[in-house]
Amino acid sequence: MNWQHLRTLLWLRWRLFANQARRWGTLNYVLMMIVAVCAVGIALPLFIVCFLIGLYAFTETEPFVLLYVWDALVAAFLLFWGVGLLTELQRTESLSLAKFLHLPVSVNGAFLINYISSLLRLSLILFVPALAGLSLGLVCRHGVKLLPALPLMAAFLFMVTALTYQFQGWLAALMSNPRRRRTVVVAVTAVFVLVFQLPNLLGMFRPKSLERKMQRAAALQQELDQLGEAYKTKQVDAQEYMRRSQAAWAAHGREEQQAARALNNSVQHTTRLVNLVLPVGWLPLGVMFSAEGHFGGALLAGLGMTLIGAASLWRAYRTTLRLYQGGFTSKKVRPARVSASANISEGRGSRLLERRLPGCSEPVSAIALAGWRSLLRAPEVKMMVLTPVLMGAIFGGAALRTPSAMPVAARPLLAIGAILVVLMGMAQLMANQFGVDRDGFRVFVLCAASRRDILLGKNLAFAPLALGMATVLLMVVQVACPLRLDHLLTMLPQFISMFLLFCFLSNLVSIYAPMHIAAGSLKPANIKLLPMLIQLLMFFFLFPLMQGPTLLPLGIEALLDSLGWQARVPIALLLALVQCVVVVWLYRALLNWQGGLLQARELRILETVTNRAST
């Protein structure tokens, strides 16, 4: 590739980007230009500020302080870089190699242009001047011993961009199959959320150093209280009281200093080990080695990052060639499938959709199993499964930090809260059951099954999902904050009662407030005011109102305990079983009425969920 080819390709890349930006709309185009101009305009002031910080803020600094500072900068950069990566999960080539195969341009040159184009991101525009300014400031302050910070920064950026480019190419190869595309997007998003929620999840558990500090403070307070009591009873005089008090405070101060030194050494050892294991930590580690005068360690860190970047770029190039040569999309010959009748005649097991659920009619079993299979295959449902787990982990962390401080009688409330989190996480899907079906709702309109069986099958399809998530959260609660055996057994009938009441409410909302759902998402399209108000009424008023009576078994047991009537029989368990029987009977009795409502409104529901209703 000569200079004329390079200039032409760069001009073509710019024209494609400009045309794509104009297709986003005038407002989006103007906003994007404003953001780009602001990012470019802030680059120079950011460079100057970071240069001054490196020049004057780190005059006499220990090497480990530099390690902490660069770790913070690397973490912030990776956060912004990850957000940008989520917005463009699949790498779309800026210049398609397939269109350049007939031109006198090498594939290597077009691939290089595409890689350079991927570097034009907001995170690089903001962080490269900041890192370069800080590095130059440190070099001007501490001399040539910190000069390796600049090549280390370049090697780090090369490694991150090359790994990202390889990752996007690998995703492009995976998502060449449309069936796996949405699953890959959901999986990558879930991993990204979990990674950046990891510090919050780890913060739920109180470190041992904090517990030891509280124990030392409690011991000091106890010693001072005993000394004060002795002074009040005239066992010691004022001079002796002051001497012992000062001695106790002095001993406490020495213990705190020793604990602080031990904690500092532990943090330094852990930080150094993490930076040594993770390649993204080699940049801060190399800067620390340079500050300590160990240029061999800095050289190894820079060489390791460069080798990783080169290997990743080579793998990305090979993946791109395979993608355009059809290596990922070529059809493979699969063995012919054996029919279901042949399987049954040969004694093999029947398929999932041909099975019968115990105690259910054939239409109910077919609807429930088909709904369960569709839930398993929908990637948006997989993201919904992750939501209650994260919500339970984040909001339940405060209660799980001090499990010993929570009374035994109040611990079942934490388990019930976990069940409520699961139900609330499923509300967006269950409150619009027919909207997810979209054009598939025609099957229910035309089928001969009773509308009662349709609702029952729909509810049964969600039961394993809700039970599985609730079981996971209850296991976490039981490990972190153990419940009594009778209270733990109470949670099963409690869950059945809460789930059936939630199904009753969800059926009503699905019948009266259906919404059209775009394919591959849970986001409603063409939202109208009345369905939205009904959905909000369900979330903020009807849902708590219907779930409130399920707390009666635990409330009655707590009331009897407060009155001093302690029985050897598990009151809450027995009342929960009775409540479960009542709720099951009520649910079965009202299901016929809800089936009639569905039959009366099924045509209007069909128009809405298929997006054919009049606007």
C-alpha positions in Angstrom: 0.0 0.0 0.0 1.5 3.4 -1.1 0.8 6.8 0.3 -1.9 7.6 -2.3 -3.8 4.4 -1.3 -3.5 5.2 2.4 -4.8 8.8 1.9 -7.7 7.6 -0.3 -8.7 5.0 2.3 -8.6 7.5 5.1 -10.7 9.9 3.2 -13.2 7.1 2.4 -13.3 6.2 6.1 -14.2 9.7 7.0 -16.9 10.0 4.4 -18.5 6.7 5.6 -18.5 8.0 9.2 -20.0 11.3 8.2 -22.7 9.7 6.1 -23.5 7.3 8.9 -23.7 10.2 11.4 -26.2 12.1 9.2 -28.5 9.0 9.1 -28.8 9.2 12.8 -30.9 12.4 12.5 -30.1 16.1 12.7 -30.3 16.3 16.5 -28.2 13.2 17.1 -25.6 14.5 14.6 -25.4 17.9 16.3 -25.1 16.4 19.7 -22.4 14.0 18.5 -20.4 16.8 17.0 -20.7 18.9 20.2 -19.4 15.9 22.3 -16.5 15.4 19.8 -15.5 19.0 19.8 -15.7 19.2 23.6 -13.6 16.0 23.9 -10.9 17.4 21.5 -11.0 20.8 23.2 -10.5 19.4 26.7 -7.6 17.2 25.7 -5.0 19.9 25.8 -6.1 21.4 29.2 -6.3 17.9 30.6 -2.7 17.2 29.5 -1.5 20.4 31.1 -3.4 19.7 34.4 -2.0 16.1 34.6 1.5 17.4 33.8 1.4 19.9 36.7 0.0 17.2 39.0 2.9 14.9 38.1 5.4 17.7 38.4 4.3 19.2 41.8 2.1 16.6 43.6 4.6 13.8 43.6 7.8 15.5 44.8 8.8 13.0 47.5 6.6 10.0 46.8 7.0 6.3 47.7 6.9 3.9 44.8 3.7 2.2 46.2 1.9 5.5 46.1 2.6 5.7 42.4 1.3 2.1 42.1 -2.0 3.1 43.7 -2.3 6.2 41.5 -1.7 4.4 38.3 -4.0 1.5 39.4 -6.8 4.1 39.9 -6.1 5.6 36.4 -6.1 2.2 34.8 -9.3 1.2 36.5 -11.0 4.4 35.4 -9.8 4.0 31.8 -11.0 0.4 31.7 -14.4 1.4 33.0 -14.8 4.0 30.2 -13.4 1.6 27.7 -15.8 -1.1 28.7 -18.8 1.2 28.4 -17.7 2.1 24.9 -17.2 -1.6 24.1 -20.7 -2.4 25.2 -22.1 0.1 22.7 -20.3 -1.7 19.9 -20.1 -5.3 20.8 -19.8 -6.7 17.3 -16.9 -5.3 15.3 -18.2 -4.0 12.0 -15.3 -3.4 9.7 -14.9 0.3 8.8 -13.8 -0.8 5.3 -15.2 -4.1 4.3 -12.4 -6.4 3.2 -14.8 -8.2 0.9 -15.2 -5.1 -1.2 -11.4 -4.6 -1.5 -10.5 -8.0 -2.8 -10.7 -6.9 -6.4 -8.7 -3.6 -5.8 -4.9 -3.3 -5.9 -4.9 -2.9 -2.1 -3.5 -5.6 0.2 -5.7 -7.2 2.8 -3.0 -6.3 5.4 -3.3 -2.6 4.6 -7.1 -2.6 4.8 -7.0 -4.5 8.1 -4.5 -2.0 9.5 -6.7 0.9 8.5 -9.7 -0.8 10.2 -7.6 -1.3 13.4 -6.5 2.4 13.4 -10.1 3.5 12.9 -11.2 1.5 15.9 -8.8 3.7 18.0 -11.0 6.8 17.5 -12.9 6.5 20.7 -13.9 9.1 23.4 -12.1 7.2 26.1 -8.7 7.3 24.2 -9.2 11.0 23.4 -9.7 11.8 27.1 -7.2 9.4 28.8 -4.2 9.4 26.4 -3.4 13.1 27.1 -4.0 12.6 30.8 -1.6 9.6 31.0 1.0 11.2 28.8 0.9 14.5 30.8 1.2 12.6 34.1 4.1 10.5 32.7 6.0 13.6 31.5 5.4 15.4 34.8 6.9 12.5 36.7 9.9 12.4 34.3 10.5 16.1 34.8 10.3 15.8 38.6 12.1 12.5 39.2 14.5 12.4 36.2 15.2 9.6 33.7 14.5 6.8 36.2 10.8 7.3 35.4 11.3 7.7 31.6 10.1 4.1 31.0 6.6 5.3 32.0 6.0 6.6 28.5 6.8 3.4 26.6 4.9 1.4 29.3 1.8 3.6 28.6 2.1 3.0 24.9 2.5 -0.7 25.4 -0.5 -0.8 27.7 -2.7 1.1 25.2 -1.6 -1.2 22.4 -2.4 -4.3 24.4 -5.9 -3.1 25.4 -6.8 -1.9 21.9 -5.5 -5.1 20.3 -7.3 -7.4 22.8 -10.5 -5.4 22.3 -10.2 -5.7 18.5 -9.6 -9.4 18.8 -12.6 -9.8 21.1 -14.9 -7.9 18.8 -13.7 -10.0 15.8 -14.4 -13.2 17.8 -17.9 -11.8 18.6 -18.5 -11.0 15.0 -17.6 -14.6 14.1 -20.0 -15.9 16.8 -22.8 -13.6 15.8 -22.6 -14.5 12.2 -25.1 -17.1 13.3 -28.4 -15.1 14.0 -29.5 -17.7 16.6 -26.5 -16.9 18.8 -26.4 -13.2 18.2 -28.7 -12.0 21.0 -27.4 -14.7 23.4 -23.9 -13.4 22.9 -25.0 -9.8 23.5 -26.8 -10.7 26.7 -23.9 -12.8 28.0 -21.3 -10.1 27.4 -23.5 -7.5 29.0 -24.1 -9.8 32.1 -20.3 -10.4 32.4 -19.7 -6.7 32.2 -22.3 -5.9 34.9 -20.9 -8.6 37.2 -17.3 -7.5 36.8 -18.1 -3.9 37.7 -20.4 -5.0 40.5 -17.7 -7.1 42.1 -16.3 -4.4 44.3 -19.8 -3.7 45.6 -20.4 -7.3 46.3 -17.1 -7.7 48.0 -17.9 -4.7 50.1 -20.8 -6.5 51.7 -18.5 -8.7 53.8 -16.9 -6.9 56.6 -13.1 -7.3 56.6 -11.4 -8.9 59.6 -9.4 -5.8 60.3 -12.5 -3.8 60.9 -13.9 -6.4 63.3 -10.6 -6.5 65.2 -10.6 -2.7 65.4 -14.1 -2.8 66.8 -13.0 -5.4 69.3 -10.1 -3.3 70.4 -12.3 -0.3 70.8 -14.8 -2.3 72.9 -12.0 -3.6 75.1 -10.7 -0.1 75.7 -14.2 1.1 76.5 -14.7 -1.7 78.9 -11.4 -1.0 80.6 -12.3 2.7 80.9 -15.7 1.9 82.3 -14.2 -0.4 85.0 -11.6 2.3 85.9 -14.4 4.9 86.1 -16.4 2.6 88.3 -13.4 2.1 90.6 -12.9 5.9 90.8 -16.6 6.4 91.8 -16.3 3.8 94.5 -13.1 5.5 95.9 -11.0 2.4 95.1 -8.5 4.6 93.2 -7.8 8.3 93.6 -7.8 10.9 90.9 -4.1 10.7 90.2 -4.2 6.9 89.8 -7.3 7.2 87.6 -5.5 9.7 85.3 -2.4 7.6 85.1 -4.3 4.4 84.3 -6.4 6.2 81.7 -3.4 7.6 79.9 -1.7 4.2 80.0 -4.8 2.5 78.5 -5.1 5.1 75.7 -1.3 4.8 75.0 -1.6 1.0 74.8 -4.6 1.4 72.5 -2.7 3.8 70.3 0.3 1.4 70.0 -2.1 -1.4 69.0 -3.7 0.8 66.4 -0.4 1.7 64.9 0.7 -1.9 64.8 -2.6 -2.9 63.2 -2.3 0.0 60.7 1.2 -1.1 59.7 0.1 -4.8 59.4 -2.9 -3.7 57.3 -0.7 -1.5 55.1 1.7 -4.3 54.5 -1.1 -6.7 53.7 -2.7 -4.2 51.2 0.6 -3.6 49.6 1.3 -7.4 49.2 -2.2 -8.0 47.8 -2.0 -5.1 45.4 1.4 -6.1 44.1 0.2 -9.7 43.7 -2.9 -8.7 41.8 -0.9 -6.4 39.5 1.5 -9.2 38.9 -1.2 -11.7 37.9 -3.4 -9.4 35.8 -1.7 -8.1 32.6 -3.7 -4.8 32.9 -1.7 -4.2 36.1 1.7 -4.4 34.5 1.6 -0.7 33.6 1.3 0.5 37.3 3.8 -2.3 38.3 6.3 -1.1 35.7 6.0 2.5 36.9 6.6 1.3 40.5 9.7 -0.7 39.3 11.0 2.3 37.5 10.6 4.5 40.7 12.5 1.8 42.7 15.3 1.7 40.1 14.5 -1.8 38.9 14.6 -1.2 35.1 14.6 -4.9 34.4 11.1 -5.3 35.9 9.8 -2.3 33.9 11.3 -3.8 30.7 9.7 -7.1 31.3 6.3 -5.5 31.9 6.5 -3.4 28.7 7.7 -6.4 26.7 4.9 -8.6 28.1 2.2 -6.1 27.2 3.7 -5.6 23.7 3.8 -9.4 23.0 0.2 -9.8 24.2 -0.9 -6.9 21.9 1.0 -8.3 18.9 -0.5 -11.8 19.5 -4.0 -10.5 19.8 -3.7 -8.4 16.7 -2.4 -11.4 14.8 -5.3 -13.5 16.0 -7.7 -10.8 15.1 -6.2 -10.7 11.6 -6.6 -14.5 11.2 -10.2 -14.4 12.5 -11.0 -11.6 10.0 -9.7 -13.7 7.1 -11.6 -16.8 8.3 -14.8 -14.7 8.6 -14.5 -13.4 5.0 -13.5 -16.7 3.6 -16.7 -18.3 5.1 -14.9 -20.3 7.8 -17.6 -19.5 10.3 -20.7 -19.5 8.1 -20.1 -22.5 5.9 -22.8 -25.1 6.3 -21.8 -28.4 7.9 -23.4 -31.6 7.1 -25.4 -32.8 10.0 -26.8 -36.3 10.5 -30.4 -36.7 9.6 -32.7 -36.4 12.6 -34.8 -39.4 13.6 -38.5 -38.7 13.8 -40.3 -38.7 17.2 -42.3 -41.8 16.2 -39.2 -43.7 15.4 -37.7 -42.7 18.8 -40.8 -43.9 20.6 -40.9 -47.2 18.6 -37.3 -47.8 19.4 -37.9 -47.2 23.1 -36.2 -43.9 23.2 -37.5 -41.0 25.4 -40.0 -38.6 23.9 -39.3 -35.0 23.3 -39.9 -32.3 25.9 -43.0 -30.9 24.2 -44.6 -34.4 23.9 -44.5 -35.0 27.6 -47.4 -34.7 30.1 -47.2 -32.8 33.3 -48.6 -34.8 36.3 -52.1 -33.8 37.1 -52.5 -31.5 34.0 -54.5 -32.0 30.9 -52.8 -32.3 27.5 -53.4 -28.6 26.4 -52.1 -27.3 29.7 -49.0 -29.5 29.5 -48.3 -28.5 25.9 -48.7 -24.7 26.6 -46.6 -24.9 29.8 -43.7 -26.9 28.2 -43.7 -24.8 25.0 -43.6 -21.6 27.1 -40.8 -23.0 29.2 -38.8 -23.9 26.1 -39.3 -20.4 24.7 -38.2 -18.9 28.0 -35.0 -21.0 27.9 -34.2 -19.9 24.4 -34.9 -16.2 24.8 -31.7 -14.2 25.7 -33.7 -11.3 27.2 -35.1 -13.8 29.7 -31.6 -14.8 30.6 -30.8 -11.2 31.4 -34.0 -11.0 33.5 -32.8 -14.0 35.5 -29.7 -12.1 36.4 -31.5 -9.0 37.6 -33.1 -10.5 40.8 -29.8 -12.1 41.7 -28.0 -8.8 41.4 -30.8 -6.9 43.2 -30.8 -9.4 46.0 -27.0 -9.3 46.4 -26.8 -5.5 46.4 -29.8 -4.5 48.5 -29.5 -7.5 50.8 -25.9 -6.8 51.5 -26.7 -4.4 54.4 -28.7 -7.1 56.2 -26.2 -9.8 55.6 -23.2 -7.9 56.9 -24.2 -8.4 60.5 -26.2 -11.6 60.6 -25.7 -12.2 64.3 -27.3 -8.8 65.1 -30.6 -9.8 63.4 -33.1 -11.5 65.7 -34.1 -15.0 64.9 -37.7 -14.1 64.7 -37.0 -11.4 62.1 -34.8 -13.5 59.8 -37.8 -15.0 57.8 -38.5 -11.5 56.7 -35.2 -11.5 54.9 -36.2 -14.7 53.1 -39.6 -13.3 52.2 -37.8 -10.2 50.8 -35.7 -12.5 48.6 -38.9 -14.0 47.2 -40.4 -10.5 46.6 -37.2 -9.5 44.7 -37.6 -12.5 42.4 -41.3 -11.7 41.8 -40.6 -8.1 41.1 -37.8 -9.1 38.7 -40.3 -11.2 36.8 -43.0 -8.6 36.8 -42.0 -7.0 33.6 -42.4 -10.3 31.7 -45.3 -11.9 33.5 -47.4 -8.7 33.5 -47.2 -8.7 29.7 -47.3 -12.5 29.0 -49.1 -12.1 25.6 -47.0 -9.2 24.4 -44.0 -11.5 24.4 -45.9 -13.9 22.1 -46.3 -11.2 19.4 -47.7 -12.9 16.3 -47.6 -16.3 18.1 -50.7 -15.2 20.1 -52.7 -16.2 17.0 -52.1 -19.8 18.0 -54.0 -19.3 21.3 -56.8 -17.4 19.5 -57.4 -20.2 17.0 -56.7 -23.2 19.2 -59.5 -25.2 20.7 -58.1 -25.2 24.3 -60.1 -23.4 26.9 -58.8 -20.0 27.9 -58.5 -21.2 31.5 -56.0 -23.8 30.3 -54.0 -21.2 28.4 -53.6 -19.0 31.5 -52.8 -22.0 33.7 -50.1 -23.2 31.1 -48.7 -19.7 30.9 -48.3 -19.5 34.7 -46.8 -23.0 35.0 -44.2 -22.1 32.4 -42.9 -19.4 34.7 -43.0 -21.6 37.9 -39.6 -23.4 37.5 -37.9 -20.1 36.7 -39.3 -18.3 39.8 -38.7 -21.4 42.0 -35.1 -21.7 40.8 -34.2 -18.1 41.4 -35.9 -18.0 44.8 -34.1 -21.2 45.8 -30.7 -19.6 45.0 -31.5 -16.5 47.0 -32.9 -18.5 49.9 -29.7 -20.7 50.0 -27.6 -17.5 50.2 -29.8 -16.2 53.0 -29.6 -19.5 54.8 -25.8 -19.6 54.6 -25.3 -15.9 55.6 -28.2 -15.6 58.1 -29.4 -19.1 59.1 -33.2 -19.5 59.7 -34.7 -21.9 62.2 -35.7 -25.2 60.6 -39.4 -24.6 60.9 -39.0 -21.1 59.4 -37.0 -22.6 56.5 -39.7 -25.2 55.8 -42.3 -22.4 56.0 -40.7 -20.7 52.9 -42.0 -23.4 50.5 -45.8 -22.9 51.2 -45.0 -19.2 51.6 -43.5 -19.1 48.1 -46.4 -21.0 46.6 -49.0 -18.6 48.1 -47.0 -15.5 47.0 -46.4 -16.9 43.5 -50.1 -17.8 42.9 -51.3 -14.4 44.0 -48.7 -12.8 41.8 -49.9 -15.0 38.8 -53.5 -13.9 39.5 -52.5 -10.3 39.4 -50.3 -10.8 36.4 -53.0 -12.5 34.4 -55.4 -9.5 35.0 -52.7 -7.0 33.9 -51.8 -9.1 30.8 -55.5 -9.2 29.8 -56.3 -5.5 30.4 -53.0 -3.8 29.6 -51.1 -5.7 26.9 -48.2 -4.0 25.2 -46.4 -4.8 21.9 -42.8 -6.0 22.6 -40.1 -5.6 19.9 -38.4 -8.8 19.0 -35.3 -9.6 21.0 -36.0 -7.2 23.9 -38.4 -6.6 26.7 -38.9 -2.9 25.8 -42.6 -2.0 24.9 -43.2 -0.3 21.6 -45.9 2.3 20.9 -46.7 2.8 24.6 -50.1 4.1 25.4 -51.2 6.0 28.5 -53.8 3.6 29.9 -51.8 0.4 29.8 -48.8 2.2 31.3 -51.0 3.5 34.1 -52.3 0.1 34.8 -48.8 -1.3 34.9 -47.7 1.4 37.4 -50.8 0.7 39.5 -49.8 -3.0 39.7 -46.2 -2.3 40.7 -46.8 0.4 43.3 -50.2 -0.5 44.8 -51.8 -3.8 43.8 -48.7 -5.9 44.2 -47.9 -4.9 47.8 -51.6 -5.0 48.7 -52.0 -8.6 47.5 -48.7 -9.8 49.0 -49.4 -8.3 52.4 -51.8 -11.0 53.7 -49.2 -13.7 53.1 -47.2 -12.3 56.1 -50.1 -13.3 58.5 -48.5 -16.6 59.6 -45.3 -15.0 60.7 -47.1 -12.1 62.1 -49.4 -14.3 64.2 -46.5 -16.3 65.5 -44.6 -13.1 66.5 -47.7 -11.8 68.2 -48.1 -15.0 70.3 -44.4 -14.9 71.2 -44.7 -11.3 72.3 -47.7 -12.2 74.5 -45.6 -14.9 76.2 -47.4 -17.8 74.7 -44.7 -20.1 73.4 -45.8 -23.4 72.0 -43.7 -26.3 70.9 -45.6 -26.6 67.6 -44.4 -24.5 64.6 -47.3 -22.0 64.4 -45.9 -20.2 61.3 -45.4 -23.5 59.4 -49.0 -24.8 60.1 -50.6 -21.4 59.3 -48.6 -21.1 56.1 -49.8 -24.6 55.0 -53.4 -23.6 55.7 -52.9 -20.3 53.8 -51.3 -22.2 50.9 -54.4 -24.5 50.6 -56.7 -21.5 50.7 -54.7 -19.6 48.0 -54.6 -22.7 45.8 -58.4 -23.1 46.0 -58.9 -19.4 45.4 -56.6 -19.4 42.4 -58.3 -22.4 40.8 -61.7 -20.9 41.5 -60.9 -17.5 39.9 -59.0 -19.0 37.0 -62.3 -19.8 35.2 -63.4 -16.2 35.6 -60.0 -14.9 34.2 -60.4 -17.3 31.3 -63.7 -15.7 30.4 -62.1 -12.3 30.5 -59.4 -13.5 28.2 -61.9 -14.9 25.7 -63.8 -11.6 25.7 -60.7 -9.5 25.0 -58.5 -11.8 23.0 -59.1 -10.0 19.7 -58.2 -6.7 21.2 -55.1 -8.3 22.7 -54.2 -9.8 19.3 -54.4 -6.4 17.7 -52.1 -4.9 20.4 -49.5 -7.5 20.6 -49.2 -7.8 16.8 -48.8 -4.0 16.7 -51.9 -3.6 14.5 -54.0 -1.6 16.9 -55.0 1.9 15.8 -52.8 4.6 17.2 
